[in-house]
Amino acid sequence: MDSNASELKSTADTLLLNNDTFYGYQWTCFSSPQDGPLRSRAELFLASVNWLALLGYASNKRNGITCKLLPDIGLGTINHMVRIVEFADKSRWVARLRMPLLAEFCSCEDVLKAEI
């Protein structure tokens, strides 16, 4: 397994094939959280993910069909970042990546403030 694939495998929580379950589903937008620990963690996570590796992994799973990330970035609960991968044939996958736990990112006091 090449380094990009192993990095993706350790980072990605799941990569789900698009189906009616996810059609039209609205996640919290990445731009929604106000300044604070939730937003800072999401911004750092967004910058740390190897998005090219994600696209390479998805393309490989679809026998080399090229794909791209759609611009919307969602946050599912407080622990996942959600992106839509669109293939050249217009089929879509949902990529849900687990972010580091908030408690690992900031102090317990910050976690409590974020949840209130």
C-alpha positions as CSV (number, residue, x, y, z in Angstrom):
1,M,0.0,0.0,0.0
2,D,1.5,3.4,-0.9
3,S,1.9,6.2,1.6
4,N,-1.1,8.2,0.3
5,A,-3.4,5.2,0.6
6,S,-2.2,4.4,4.2
7,E,-2.5,8.1,5.2
8,L,-6.0,8.2,3.8
9,K,-7.0,4.9,5.4
10,S,-5.9,6.1,8.8
11,T,-7.6,9.5,8.4
12,A,-10.9,8.5,6.7
13,D,-13.6,7.1,9.0
14,T,-15.8,6.0,6.1
15,L,-16.2,6.6,2.5
16,L,-19.9,5.9,1.5
17,L,-21.3,5.3,-1.9
18,N,-24.0,7.9,-2.7
19,N,-27.5,6.6,-2.4
20,D,-31.0,7.9,-1.6
21,T,-30.2,8.0,2.2
22,F,-27.9,11.0,1.6
23,Y,-29.7,12.7,-1.2
24,G,-30.3,16.3,-0.2
25,Y,-29.0,15.8,3.3
26,Q,-27.8,19.1,4.8
27,W,-24.8,19.0,7.2
28,T,-23.8,22.0,9.3
29,C,-21.8,24.2,7.0
30,F,-18.1,24.6,7.7
31,S,-18.6,28.3,7.9
32,S,-21.2,28.1,10.7
33,P,-19.1,27.6,13.9
34,Q,-18.2,30.9,15.4
35,D,-14.6,31.6,16.5
36,G,-13.5,29.3,19.2
37,P,-12.2,25.8,19.7
38,L,-14.7,24.1,17.3
39,R,-13.9,26.4,14.4
40,S,-10.1,26.3,15.1
41,R,-10.1,22.5,15.2
42,A,-12.1,22.3,11.9
43,E,-9.8,24.8,10.2
44,L,-6.6,22.9,11.3
45,F,-8.1,19.6,10.3
46,L,-9.2,21.0,6.9
47,A,-5.6,22.1,6.3
48,S,-4.1,18.8,7.5
49,V,-6.0,16.4,5.3
50,N,-4.3,15.2,2.1
51,W,-7.3,15.8,-0.1
52,L,-5.4,14.6,-3.2
53,A,-4.9,11.2,-1.5
54,L,-8.7,11.1,-0.8
55,L,-9.4,11.7,-4.5
56,G,-6.8,9.1,-5.5
57,Y,-8.3,6.5,-3.2
58,A,-11.8,7.2,-4.5
59,S,-10.7,7.1,-8.1
60,N,-8.9,3.8,-7.5
61,K,-12.0,2.3,-6.0
62,R,-13.9,3.3,-9.1
63,N,-11.4,1.7,-11.5
64,G,-9.6,5.0,-12.3
65,I,-12.7,7.2,-13.0
66,T,-11.5,10.8,-12.3
67,C,-13.2,12.7,-9.5
68,K,-13.2,16.1,-7.7
69,L,-14.2,17.5,-4.4
70,L,-17.3,19.7,-4.4
71,P,-16.7,23.0,-2.7
72,D,-19.2,22.6,0.2
73,I,-17.6,21.4,3.5
74,G,-19.9,20.0,6.1
75,L,-19.5,19.2,9.7
76,G,-21.5,16.2,11.0
77,T,-21.9,16.4,14.8
78,I,-18.8,17.8,16.3
79,N,-16.5,15.0,15.3
80,H,-16.7,14.6,11.5
81,M,-15.9,16.6,8.5
82,V,-18.0,15.8,5.4
83,R,-17.0,16.3,1.8
84,I,-18.8,15.2,-1.4
85,V,-16.6,13.4,-4.1
86,E,-18.1,13.8,-7.6
87,F,-16.9,11.5,-10.3
88,A,-16.7,12.2,-14.1
89,D,-19.8,10.1,-14.6
90,K,-21.7,12.4,-12.1
91,S,-22.1,9.8,-9.4
92,R,-21.2,11.0,-6.0
93,W,-19.7,9.6,-2.8
94,V,-19.9,11.0,0.7
95,A,-16.6,11.1,2.5
96,R,-16.9,11.4,6.3
97,L,-13.6,12.0,8.0
98,R,-13.2,11.8,11.8
99,M,-11.6,14.8,13.3
100,P,-9.4,14.6,16.4
101,L,-11.5,14.6,19.6
102,L,-12.1,18.1,20.9
103,A,-10.7,17.2,24.3
104,E,-7.4,16.4,22.6
105,F,-7.4,19.7,20.9
106,C,-8.1,22.1,23.8
107,S,-8.6,22.3,27.5
108,C,-11.6,20.8,29.3
109,E,-12.8,24.3,30.1
110,D,-12.9,25.1,26.3
111,V,-14.8,21.9,25.6
112,L,-17.4,22.8,28.2
113,K,-17.8,26.3,26.8
114,A,-18.2,24.9,23.3
115,E,-21.0,22.5,24.4
116,I,-23.0,25.2,26.2
